[in-house]
Amino acid sequence: MESVAGKVPVVLAVNKKDLVDEAAYRAEDIQAVANRIVCPHLMTSAKTGENVEVVFRALGARVAQRQLQIA
């Protein structure tokens, strides 16, 4: 993919924060993925709305920063 679009800004949004006790992945697994793709990660809940706006703001900030680096 990088060969087509270059490096694109990414924020890993992990949904179902409201069901953390039933999670299929551990926090360490999520951190490992975020480290591998070099991006921040946030636990979110579409049901409660928790951190949903924060994720979009974080992604927007990363896009803006990327654009400033290109310009």
DSSP file (Angstrom, degrees, kcal/mol; ACC not computed):
  #  RESIDUE AA STRUCTURE BP1 BP2  ACC     N-H-->O    O-->H-N    N-H-->O    O-->H-N    TCO  KAPPA ALPHA  PHI   PSI    X-CA   Y-CA   Z-CA
    1    1 A M    >>        0   0    0      0, 0.0     4,-2.3     0, 0.0     3,-1.7   0.000 360.0 360.0 360.0 -40.3    0.0    0.0    0.0
    2    2 A E  H 3>  +     0   0    0      1,-0.3     4,-1.9     2,-0.2     5,-0.0   0.832 360.0  62.0 -58.0 -31.5    2.8    2.5    0.8
    3    3 A S  H 34 S+     0   0    0      1,-0.2    -1,-0.3     2,-0.2     4,-0.1   0.760 112.7  36.5 -66.8 -22.4    4.0    2.1   -2.8
    4    4 A V  H <4 S+     0   0    0     -3,-1.7    -2,-0.2     2,-0.1    -1,-0.2   0.890 136.2  14.2 -93.1 -50.6    0.6    3.5   -4.0
    5    5 A A  H  < S-     0   0    0     -4,-2.3    -3,-0.2     1,-0.3    -2,-0.2   0.499  93.5-135.4-108.2  -6.7   -0.3    6.2   -1.4
    6    6 A G     <  -     0   0    0     -4,-1.9     2,-0.6    -5,-0.5    -1,-0.3  -0.354  60.7 -23.6  76.5-167.6    2.9    6.7    0.5
    7    7 A K  S    S-     0   0    0     -2,-0.1    -5,-0.0    -4,-0.1    -4,-0.0  -0.688  71.5-165.3 -80.7 123.1    2.8    6.9    4.3
    8    8 A V        -     0   0    0     -2,-0.6     2,-0.1     1,-0.0    -2,-0.1  -0.837  27.1-100.4-109.5 147.0   -0.7    7.9    5.4
    9    9 A P        -     0   0    0      0, 0.0     2,-0.4     0, 0.0    30,-0.1  -0.406  45.2-173.3 -64.8 138.1   -1.6    9.2    8.9
   10   10 A V        -     0   0    0     28,-0.2     2,-0.4    -2,-0.1    27,-0.0  -0.993  20.9-175.6-136.8 140.7   -3.2    6.5   11.0
   11   11 A V        -     0   0    0     -2,-0.4     2,-0.7    28,-0.2    30,-0.2  -0.989  27.1-134.2-130.2 126.0   -4.9    6.3   14.4
   12   12 A L  E     -a   41   0A   0     28,-2.6    30,-2.4    -2,-0.4     2,-0.6  -0.711  19.7-165.8 -84.4 113.5   -5.9    2.9   15.7
   13   13 A A  E     -a   42   0A   0     -2,-0.7     2,-0.7    28,-0.2    30,-0.2  -0.895   2.0-162.7-102.5 116.5   -9.4    3.0   17.1
   14   14 A V  E     -a   43   0A   0     28,-2.9    30,-3.4    -2,-0.6     3,-0.2  -0.877  15.8-153.9-103.1 109.3  -10.3   -0.1   19.1
   15   15 A N        +     0   0    0     -2,-0.7    30,-0.2    28,-0.2    28,-0.0  -0.197  63.2  53.4 -81.8 170.2  -14.0   -0.3   19.5
   16   16 A K    >   +     0   0    0     27,-0.1     3,-2.2    28,-0.1    29,-0.2   0.775  51.6 153.0  77.7  32.1  -16.2   -1.9   22.2
   17   17 A K  G >  S+     0   0    0     27,-3.3     3,-1.3     1,-0.3    28,-0.2   0.833  71.5  63.4 -57.2 -30.6  -14.6   -0.2   25.2
   18   18 A D  G 3  S+     0   0    0      1,-0.3    -1,-0.3    26,-0.2     3,-0.2   0.627 105.0  46.2 -69.5 -11.6  -17.9   -0.6   27.0
   19   19 A L  G X   +     0   0    0     -3,-2.2     3,-2.1     1,-0.1    -1,-0.3  -0.125  69.8 136.2-118.6  35.3  -17.4   -4.4   26.7
   20   20 A V  G X   +     0   0    0     -3,-1.3     3,-1.4     1,-0.3    -1,-0.1   0.801  67.5  60.9 -56.7 -32.3  -13.7   -4.5   27.9
   21   21 A D  G 3  S+     0   0    0      1,-0.3    -1,-0.3    -3,-0.2    -2,-0.1   0.713 107.8  45.3 -68.8 -18.8  -14.4   -7.5   30.1
   22   22 A E  G <  S+     0   0    0     -3,-2.1    -1,-0.3     2,-0.0    -2,-0.2   0.229  85.1 141.0-104.9  12.0  -15.4   -9.5   27.0
   23   23 A A    <   -     0   0    0     -3,-1.4    -3,-0.1    -4,-0.2    -7,-0.0  -0.220  45.8-153.9 -62.8 142.2  -12.5   -8.4   24.9
   24   24 A A  S    S+     0   0    0      2,-0.1     2,-0.4     1,-0.0    -1,-0.1   0.630  80.9  55.1 -86.0 -16.8  -10.9  -10.9   22.6
   25   25 A Y  S    S-     0   0    0      4,-0.0     2,-0.2     3,-0.0    -2,-0.1  -0.919  78.8-130.8-122.3 144.9   -7.6   -9.0   22.7
   26   26 A R     >  -     0   0    0     -2,-0.4     4,-1.9     1,-0.1     3,-0.5  -0.495  29.5-109.8 -86.4 160.8   -5.4   -7.9   25.6
   27   27 A A  H  > S+     0   0    0      1,-0.2     4,-2.5     2,-0.2     5,-0.2   0.856 120.6  57.0 -56.7 -36.1   -4.1   -4.3   26.0
   28   28 A E  H  > S+     0   0    0      2,-0.2     4,-2.1     1,-0.2    -1,-0.2   0.866 104.4  51.5 -65.2 -36.5   -0.6   -5.7   25.2
   29   29 A D  H  > S+     0   0    0     -3,-0.5     4,-1.9     2,-0.2    -1,-0.2   0.918 111.2  47.1 -65.0 -43.8   -1.8   -7.1   21.9
   30   30 A I  H  X S+     0   0    0     -4,-1.9     4,-2.5     1,-0.2    -2,-0.2   0.919 111.7  50.6 -64.8 -44.3   -3.3   -3.7   20.9
   31   31 A Q  H  X S+     0   0    0     -4,-2.5     4,-2.6     1,-0.2    -1,-0.2   0.891 107.9  54.0 -60.5 -40.1   -0.2   -1.9   22.0
   32   32 A A  H  X S+     0   0    0     -4,-2.1     4,-2.2     2,-0.2    -1,-0.2   0.901 109.5  47.1 -62.8 -41.6    2.0   -4.3   19.9
   33   33 A V  H  X S+     0   0    0     -4,-1.9     4,-2.2     2,-0.2    -2,-0.2   0.941 112.3  49.7 -64.8 -46.9   -0.1   -3.6   16.8
   34   34 A A  H  X>S+     0   0    0     -4,-2.5     5,-1.9     1,-0.2     4,-0.5   0.893 112.2  48.5 -59.8 -40.2    0.1    0.2   17.4
   35   35 A N  H  <5S+     0   0    0     -4,-2.6     3,-0.5     3,-0.2    -1,-0.2   0.899 109.5  52.8 -65.0 -40.4    3.8   -0.1   17.8
   36   36 A R  H  <5S+     0   0    0     -4,-2.2    -2,-0.2     1,-0.2    -1,-0.2   0.881 118.3  34.8 -65.5 -38.9    4.2   -2.1   14.7
   37   37 A I  H  <5S-     0   0    0     -4,-2.2    -1,-0.2    -5,-0.1    -2,-0.2   0.372 109.7-124.9 -98.8   5.9    2.4    0.4   12.5
   38   38 A V  T  <5 +     0   0    0     -4,-0.5    -3,-0.2    -3,-0.5   -28,-0.2   0.960  64.7 118.9  53.4  67.6    3.7    3.3   14.5
   39   39 A C      < -     0   0    0     -5,-1.9    -1,-0.2   -30,-0.1   -28,-0.2  -0.986  65.0-100.4-152.2 158.6    0.5    5.1   15.5
   40   40 A P        -     0   0    0      0, 0.0   -28,-2.6     0, 0.0     2,-0.4  -0.397  36.2-152.5 -74.0 161.0   -1.4    6.1   18.6
   41   41 A H  E     -a   12   0A   0    -30,-0.2     2,-0.4    -2,-0.1   -28,-0.2  -0.989  11.4-172.5-137.1 149.0   -4.3    4.0   19.7
   42   42 A L  E     -a   13   0A   0    -30,-2.4   -28,-2.9    -2,-0.4     2,-0.4  -0.999  24.8-126.5-139.1 140.4   -7.4    4.7   21.7
   43   43 A M  E     -a   14   0A   0     -2,-0.4     2,-0.3   -30,-0.2   -28,-0.2  -0.734  39.3-177.3 -81.6 133.0  -10.1    2.5   23.1
   44   44 A T        -     0   0    0    -30,-3.4   -27,-3.3    -2,-0.4     2,-0.4  -0.833  24.1-150.7-129.1 165.7  -13.5    3.7   21.9
   45   45 A S     >  -     0   0    0      5,-1.8     4,-2.3    -2,-0.3     5,-0.3  -0.917   6.1-171.9-138.7 112.9  -17.2    2.9   22.3
   46   46 A A  T  4 S+     0   0    0     -2,-0.4    -1,-0.1     2,-0.2     5,-0.0   0.817  91.2  58.3 -67.5 -29.5  -19.7    3.6   19.5
   47   47 A K  T  4 S+     0   0    0      1,-0.2    -1,-0.2    -3,-0.1    -2,-0.0   0.932 122.4  20.7 -66.7 -47.0  -22.4    2.7   22.0
   48   48 A T  T  4 S-     0   0    0      2,-0.1    -2,-0.2     0, 0.0    -1,-0.2   0.631 100.7-124.6 -97.4 -16.3  -21.5    5.4   24.5
   49   49 A G    >X  +     0   0    0     -4,-2.3     3,-1.5     1,-0.3     4,-0.6   0.439  50.8 162.8  85.7   0.2  -19.5    7.7   22.2
   50   50 A E  T 34  -     0   0    0     -5,-0.3    -5,-1.8     1,-0.3    -1,-0.3  -0.338  69.6 -10.5 -61.2 127.2  -16.5    7.5   24.4
   51   51 A N  T 3> S+     0   0    0     -7,-0.2     4,-2.2    -2,-0.1    -1,-0.3   0.426  99.3 116.7  66.1   3.4  -13.3    8.7   22.7
   52   52 A V  H <> S+     0   0    0     -3,-1.5     4,-1.8    -7,-0.3     5,-0.2   0.962  81.2  40.6 -65.2 -49.5  -15.0    8.7   19.2
   53   53 A E  H  X S+     0   0    0     -4,-0.6     4,-2.6     1,-0.2     5,-0.2   0.883 112.2  57.4 -64.5 -37.3  -14.5   12.4   18.8
   54   54 A V  H  > S+     0   0    0      1,-0.2     4,-2.6     2,-0.2    -1,-0.2   0.903 105.2  51.0 -59.8 -42.0  -11.0   12.2   20.3
   55   55 A V  H  X S+     0   0    0     -4,-2.2     4,-2.6     2,-0.2    -1,-0.2   0.931 111.4  47.0 -62.0 -46.2  -10.0    9.6   17.6
   56   56 A F  H  X S+     0   0    0     -4,-1.8     4,-2.5     1,-0.2    -2,-0.2   0.883 113.0  49.1 -65.6 -37.3  -11.2   11.8   14.8
   57   57 A R  H  X S+     0   0    0     -4,-2.6     4,-2.4     2,-0.2    -1,-0.2   0.912 111.4  49.7 -66.4 -41.6   -9.5   14.9   16.3
   58   58 A A  H  X S+     0   0    0     -4,-2.6     4,-2.0     2,-0.2    -2,-0.2   0.910 112.6  47.1 -63.4 -42.4   -6.3   12.9   16.7
   59   59 A L  H  X S+     0   0    0     -4,-2.6     4,-2.5     2,-0.2    -2,-0.2   0.921 110.9  51.8 -65.8 -42.9   -6.5   11.7   13.1
   60   60 A G  H  X S+     0   0    0     -4,-2.5     4,-2.6     1,-0.2    -2,-0.2   0.903 109.2  50.6 -59.2 -41.6   -7.2   15.2   11.9
   61   61 A A  H  X S+     0   0    0     -4,-2.4     4,-2.4     1,-0.2    -1,-0.2   0.892 110.6  49.1 -63.8 -40.0   -4.2   16.5   13.7
   62   62 A R  H  X S+     0   0    0     -4,-2.0     4,-2.2     2,-0.2    -2,-0.2   0.886 111.4  49.4 -67.8 -38.0   -2.0   13.8   12.2
   63   63 A V  H  X S+     0   0    0     -4,-2.5     4,-2.5     2,-0.2    -2,-0.2   0.936 112.3  48.0 -64.4 -46.2   -3.3   14.7    8.7
   64   64 A A  H  X S+     0   0    0     -4,-2.6     4,-2.1     1,-0.2    -2,-0.2   0.913 111.8  49.4 -61.4 -43.2   -2.7   18.4    9.2
   65   65 A Q  H  X S+     0   0    0     -4,-2.4     4,-1.8     1,-0.2    -1,-0.2   0.909 110.6  50.6 -63.5 -41.2    0.8   17.7   10.5
   66   66 A R  H  X S+     0   0    0     -4,-2.2     4,-1.8     1,-0.2    -2,-0.2   0.911 109.2  51.3 -61.3 -43.6    1.6   15.5    7.5
   67   67 A Q  H  X S+     0   0    0     -4,-2.5     4,-2.3     1,-0.2    -1,-0.2   0.884 108.0  52.4 -63.3 -38.4    0.3   18.2    5.1
   68   68 A L  H  < S+     0   0    0     -4,-2.1    -1,-0.2     1,-0.2    -2,-0.2   0.858 108.5  51.1 -65.5 -34.7    2.6   20.8    6.8
   69   69 A Q  H  < S+     0   0    0     -4,-1.8    -1,-0.2     1,-0.2    -2,-0.2   0.846 112.0  46.7 -69.7 -33.9    5.6   18.4    6.3
   70   70 A I  H  <        0   0    0     -4,-1.8    -2,-0.2     1,-0.2    -1,-0.2   0.879 360.0 360.0 -74.5 -39.3    4.8   18.0    2.6
   71   71 A A     <        0   0    0     -4,-2.3    -1,-0.2    -5,-0.2    -2,-0.2   0.484 360.0 360.0 -67.5 360.0    4.2   21.7    2.0
